[in-house]
Each structure stands twice: as structure tokens, then as C-alpha cells.
């Protein structure tokens, strides 16, 4: 129970970074699309490094520690990653949502408000992030969980700002945009509690859970964040953001983990 609470609290903290990132919309600052492209790329870079250094590598080590040979551990990680990607693909098919730049996807009703499409999109993004945080704390290893929670929180700051800017551009008030940013961030502790709970109940699931979270995050990075950062000729800005985010998260993971 303690592990579940810690995982939920850590992922809640990471999720609340979304609304912290949205706070600058209260200031008279003009964030250009170039800046938004860098911010989205930054989030993708952080998630990519977290996937590699905080999920795939420790997941492989956990499988080997449980007695699996290296080939067996590799097979578990590969299968778990693919399962996580399939889960996110199903979520994309079932949930109509709104991309930051690309527009609507899987929308079957013309009167479905765009605000709910944004909420659905960020929900798809944030659940695997919370899951990743919870899984790392679920093994009673706070040392490994802290860099992941910090990294995901760091990633959520620019994402929260982009979400808020998108909503304000749709003529919603700044206060309402902040409220929606907070609401979408609260999805993460749900994923965190699930990840921590599953791993704490059955520790042998840890490598599978890490691989699943890694696959879900890889899907989001490749299918959503990087393409979004490259929209409207923002390839260079998005790439700069990815590099910065990856390096910062890598540093955090190595220095703190």
C-alpha cells in the first residue's frame, strides 16, 4: 500500500507540472510557433531518454536478476514494448482527439467540442507517463523513481504551456485553459497508481511493466510528439528540442540514478 501511495504521489507531482507550465499564459508574452515546436521536441527528447535509461535498461536488468538469460530478457522487453504500442494504438482508435497542429483524428461527430478533443489527446499522452513513474517506484526503489518523476515533470512543463496556448487560440479564457491543463495532469497519478500497484503485488511483472510503459511512451513520441513538432516547417526547431530534452533527461538519470 505504501508503494502504491508513493507511486501515485510522485506521478501526481509530475502531472501537476502541466499546470505549472501553463502559468505563463497569464503574462503578456507571445510564444511563436517556432518556440512551441522547440517545446514539443523538448518533451519528446525527455520521454525518449526516460524510455531508454529509466525503463528499457533497468527492465532488462530486472529480468536478468530474476534468472532469465540475456536472450530471454531481450525477448521479454521486445514483447512488452510491442504490447505497450498496441495498447496506445487501440486508445488512438477508440478515443477521438485533437492534435496541437495537425487537427482532429477519429472524430465521428461534428458537434464534438474541440476542448474535449484536446483533453482526450493529453489523456493519451499522460497515462503512459504516469505508468512509467509508478512502475519505477513500484519496486520500492525510490532512487530509480526520482529521476523518472523529475524527467516526466520537466517534460510536462512545456507540454502544459502548448496545451494552454492552443486553448487560448481557440478563444477560451486563460483561467479555463489553466483548469484544463490541471485536469489533464491529474491523469498521471491514475497511471502511477496502476503501475506501482501491479508491480508491488507481483514483482515478477516488473520487467514486463517497464517494457509496456516504454512501448507506450515510444508510440506517443513517434506518433504524436515528434510529428507535431515538425508541423508547418518546424523540423529544425523540433530537432533542437529533442536533443536538449534527451541530454537533460540523460544527465538527470545518470547523475541521480
Secondary structure as the mmCIF struct_conf table of DSSP 4:
data_model
#
loop_
_struct_conf.conf_type_id
_struct_conf.id
_struct_conf.beg_label_comp_id
_struct_conf.beg_label_asym_id
_struct_conf.beg_label_seq_id
_struct_conf.end_label_comp_id
_struct_conf.end_label_asym_id
_struct_conf.end_label_seq_id
HELX_RH_AL_P HELX_RH_AL_P1 UNK A 2 UNK A 22
HELX_RH_3T_P HELX_RH_3T_P1 UNK A 23 UNK A 26
BEND BEND1 UNK A 27 UNK A 28
HELX_RH_AL_P HELX_RH_AL_P2 UNK A 33 UNK A 49
HELX_RH_PI_P HELX_RH_PI_P1 UNK A 50 UNK A 56
HELX_RH_AL_P HELX_RH_AL_P3 UNK A 57 UNK A 65
TURN_TY1_P TURN_TY1_P1 UNK A 66 UNK A 67
HELX_RH_AL_P HELX_RH_AL_P4 UNK A 70 UNK A 94
BEND BEND2 UNK A 95 UNK A 95
STRN STRN1 UNK A 97 UNK A 98
BEND BEND3 UNK A 100 UNK A 102
STRN STRN2 UNK A 104 UNK A 105
BEND BEND4 UNK A 106 UNK A 106
TURN_TY1_P TURN_TY1_P2 UNK A 110 UNK A 111
BEND BEND5 UNK A 112 UNK A 112
HELX_RH_AL_P HELX_RH_AL_P5 UNK A 114 UNK A 137
TURN_TY1_P TURN_TY1_P3 UNK A 138 UNK A 140
HELX_RH_AL_P HELX_RH_AL_P6 UNK A 142 UNK A 169
TURN_TY1_P TURN_TY1_P4 UNK A 170 UNK A 171
HELX_RH_AL_P HELX_RH_AL_P7 UNK A 174 UNK A 185
TURN_TY1_P TURN_TY1_P5 UNK A 186 UNK A 186
HELX_RH_AL_P HELX_RH_AL_P8 UNK A 187 UNK A 201
HELX_RH_3T_P HELX_RH_3T_P2 UNK A 203 UNK A 205
HELX_RH_AL_P HELX_RH_AL_P9 UNK A 206 UNK A 220
HELX_RH_PI_P HELX_RH_PI_P2 UNK A 221 UNK A 225
HELX_RH_AL_P HELX_RH_AL_P10 UNK A 226 UNK A 229
TURN_TY1_P TURN_TY1_P6 UNK A 230 UNK A 230
HELX_RH_3T_P HELX_RH_3T_P3 UNK A 231 UNK A 233
HELX_RH_AL_P HELX_RH_AL_P11 UNK A 235 UNK A 256
#
